[in-house]
Amino acid sequence: MTDTPVKQQNTAAFYGQAVASFALALIAVTVGILRLDADAWVRGFLAIAVLYLTTSAFTLAKVVRDRQEIGQIVSRVDQARLEKMLADHDPYQKL
C-alpha cells in the first residue's frame, strides 16, 4: 500500500480573502502615494517601486511553489523506485 500525499486545496473563502487582502493593500498604498505631499516625480518613483515590489513578490511565490512541487515529484519517484525494489526482492532466492 502506498502513502501518496494528498494534494491540499485552498477553500474558496481563503482564496477570496487573499484576493481581497491584496486588493485592499494595493488600494491603500495607491491612495497613500497619491495623497503624499511631495512632488510628482517622488510619487511616480514610489509608484514604480510598489509595482516592482509587487511583481517581485509574485515571482518569488511562483519560484518557491515550483521548487516545492519539484521536490514532491522527486520524492514520489524515489518512493516508487523503493517500492519496486522491495516488491522485486525475494529474500529466499538462492544466489
GROMACS elastic network, one bead per residue, 0.5 to 0.9 nm:
[ bonds ]
;  ai    aj funct       b0    kb
    2    79     6  0.86797   500
    2    80     6  0.86905   500
    2    83     6  0.83278   500
    3     6     6  0.89029   500
    4    76     6  0.77485   500
    5     8     6  0.88531   500
    5    72     6  0.87735   500
    5    76     6  0.88579   500
   10    13     6  0.81823   500
   10    14     6  0.62728   500
   10    15     6  0.66475   500
   11    14     6  0.52566   500
   11    15     6  0.63477   500
   11    16     6  0.86050   500
   12    15     6  0.50699   500
   12    16     6  0.60091   500
   12    17     6  0.85064   500
   13    16     6  0.50084   500
   13    17     6  0.60430   500
   13    18     6  0.85786   500
   14    17     6  0.50610   500
   14    18     6  0.61815   500
   14    19     6  0.86663   500
   15    18     6  0.51667   500
   15    19     6  0.62612   500
   15    20     6  0.85774   500
   16    19     6  0.51857   500
   16    20     6  0.60158   500
   16    21     6  0.84203   500
   17    20     6  0.50828   500
   17    21     6  0.59123   500
   17    22     6  0.84805   500
   18    21     6  0.51260   500
   18    22     6  0.61461   500
   18    23     6  0.85843   500
   19    22     6  0.51744   500
   19    23     6  0.61173   500
   19    24     6  0.85524   500
   20    23     6  0.50866   500
   20    24     6  0.60024   500
   20    25     6  0.85065   500
   21    24     6  0.51549   500
   21    25     6  0.61144   500
   21    26     6  0.85559   500
   22    25     6  0.52000   500
   22    26     6  0.61270   500
   22    27     6  0.85711   500
   23    26     6  0.51490   500
   23    27     6  0.60861   500
   23    28     6  0.85303   500
   24    27     6  0.51202   500
   24    28     6  0.60377   500
   24    29     6  0.86102   500
   25    28     6  0.50896   500
   25    29     6  0.61818   500
   25    30     6  0.85282   500
   26    29     6  0.52559   500
   26    30     6  0.61034   500
   26    31     6  0.86222   500
   26    50     6  0.86453   500
   26    54     6  0.89967   500
   27    30     6  0.50371   500
   27    31     6  0.60859   500
   27    32     6  0.84397   500
   28    31     6  0.52175   500
   28    32     6  0.60555   500
   28    33     6  0.86085   500
   29    33     6  0.60916   500
   29    34     6  0.85533   500
   29    47     6  0.85929   500
   29    50     6  0.80718   500
   30    33     6  0.51676   500
   30    34     6  0.61394   500
   30    35     6  0.85760   500
   30    47     6  0.73816   500
   30    50     6  0.87952   500
   31    34     6  0.50894   500
   31    35     6  0.60329   500
   31    36     6  0.84053   500
   32    35     6  0.52622   500
   32    36     6  0.59915   500
   33    36     6  0.51318   500
   33    37     6  0.87141   500
   33    38     6  0.89972   500
   33    43     6  0.57551   500
   33    44     6  0.84241   500
   33    46     6  0.69981   500
   33    47     6  0.69904   500
   34    37     6  0.84079   500
   34    40     6  0.89698   500
   34    43     6  0.68127   500
   34    47     6  0.89960   500
   35    38     6  0.85959   500
   36    39     6  0.85813   500
   36    43     6  0.72440   500
   37    43     6  0.88894   500
   38    41     6  0.82054   500
   38    42     6  0.62422   500
   38    43     6  0.67393   500
   39    42     6  0.53853   500
   39    43     6  0.65567   500
   39    44     6  0.87137   500
   40    43     6  0.51216   500
   40    44     6  0.60125   500
   40    45     6  0.85348   500
   41    45     6  0.60274   500
   41    46     6  0.85811   500
   42    45     6  0.50749   500
   42    46     6  0.62658   500
   42    47     6  0.85968   500
   43    46     6  0.51056   500
   43    47     6  0.60925   500
   43    48     6  0.86447   500
   44    47     6  0.50072   500
   44    48     6  0.61921   500
   44    49     6  0.85256   500
   45    48     6  0.52045   500
   45    49     6  0.61413   500
   45    50     6  0.86805   500
   46    50     6  0.61560   500
   46    51     6  0.86468   500
   47    50     6  0.51396   500
   47    51     6  0.62945   500
   47    52     6  0.86426   500
   48    51     6  0.50729   500
   48    52     6  0.61006   500
   48    53     6  0.85255   500
   49    52     6  0.50742   500
   49    53     6  0.60695   500
   49    54     6  0.85278   500
   50    53     6  0.50512   500
   50    54     6  0.60582   500
   50    55     6  0.86590   500
   51    54     6  0.50525   500
   51    55     6  0.62083   500
   51    56     6  0.84764   500
   52    55     6  0.52951   500
   52    56     6  0.60341   500
   52    57     6  0.85503   500
   53    56     6  0.50591   500
   53    57     6  0.61143   500
   53    58     6  0.87471   500
   54    57     6  0.51306   500
   54    58     6  0.64135   500
   54    59     6  0.87342   500
   55    58     6  0.51344   500
   55    59     6  0.61982   500
   55    60     6  0.85934   500
   56    59     6  0.50489   500
   56    60     6  0.60563   500
   56    61     6  0.85411   500
   57    60     6  0.51010   500
   57    61     6  0.61216   500
   57    62     6  0.86264   500
   58    61     6  0.51375   500
   58    62     6  0.62348   500
   58    63     6  0.86843   500
   59    62     6  0.51402   500
   59    63     6  0.61785   500
   59    64     6  0.86373   500
   60    63     6  0.51214   500
   60    64     6  0.61424   500
   60    65     6  0.85259   500
   61    64     6  0.52398   500
   61    65     6  0.61277   500
   61    66     6  0.85941   500
   62    65     6  0.50663   500
   62    66     6  0.60261   500
   62    67     6  0.85446   500
   63    66     6  0.50945   500
   63    67     6  0.61230   500
   63    68     6  0.85773   500
   64    67     6  0.51924   500
   64    68     6  0.62122   500
   64    69     6  0.86851   500
   65    68     6  0.51203   500
   65    69     6  0.61901   500
   65    70     6  0.86708   500
   66    69     6  0.50898   500
   66    70     6  0.61826   500
   66    71     6  0.86134   500
   67    70     6  0.51454   500
   67    71     6  0.62425   500
   67    72     6  0.87461   500
   68    71     6  0.50777   500
   68    72     6  0.63367   500
   68    73     6  0.87890   500
   69    72     6  0.50676   500
   69    73     6  0.62739   500
   69    74     6  0.87082   500
   70    73     6  0.50873   500
   70    74     6  0.61930   500
   70    75     6  0.84945   500
   71    74     6  0.52129   500
   71    75     6  0.60900   500
   71    76     6  0.86401   500
   72    76     6  0.61798   500
   72    77     6  0.86873   500
   73    76     6  0.50793   500
   73    77     6  0.62435   500
   73    78     6  0.86209   500
   74    77     6  0.50969   500
   74    78     6  0.61215   500
   74    79     6  0.84947   500
   75    78     6  0.51289   500
   75    79     6  0.60545   500
   75    80     6  0.85923   500
   76    80     6  0.61056   500
   76    81     6  0.86228   500
   77    80     6  0.50943   500
   77    81     6  0.62343   500
   77    82     6  0.86565   500
   78    81     6  0.51320   500
   78    82     6  0.62138   500
   78    83     6  0.86357   500
   79    82     6  0.51369   500
   79    83     6  0.61697   500
   79    84     6  0.86336   500
   80    83     6  0.50923   500
   80    84     6  0.61398   500
   80    85     6  0.86115   500
   81    84     6  0.51072   500
   81    85     6  0.61708   500
   81    86     6  0.86116   500
   82    85     6  0.51025   500
   82    86     6  0.61581   500
   82    87     6  0.85247   500
   83    86     6  0.50750   500
   83    87     6  0.60024   500
   83    88     6  0.85194   500
   84    87     6  0.50216   500
   84    88     6  0.60431   500
   84    89     6  0.84696   500
   85    88     6  0.51749   500
   85    89     6  0.60172   500
   86    89     6  0.51447   500
   86    90     6  0.83120   500
   87    90     6  0.79965   500
   89    92     6  0.89752   500
   89    93     6  0.85500   500
   90    93     6  0.54806   500
   91    94     6  0.85009   500
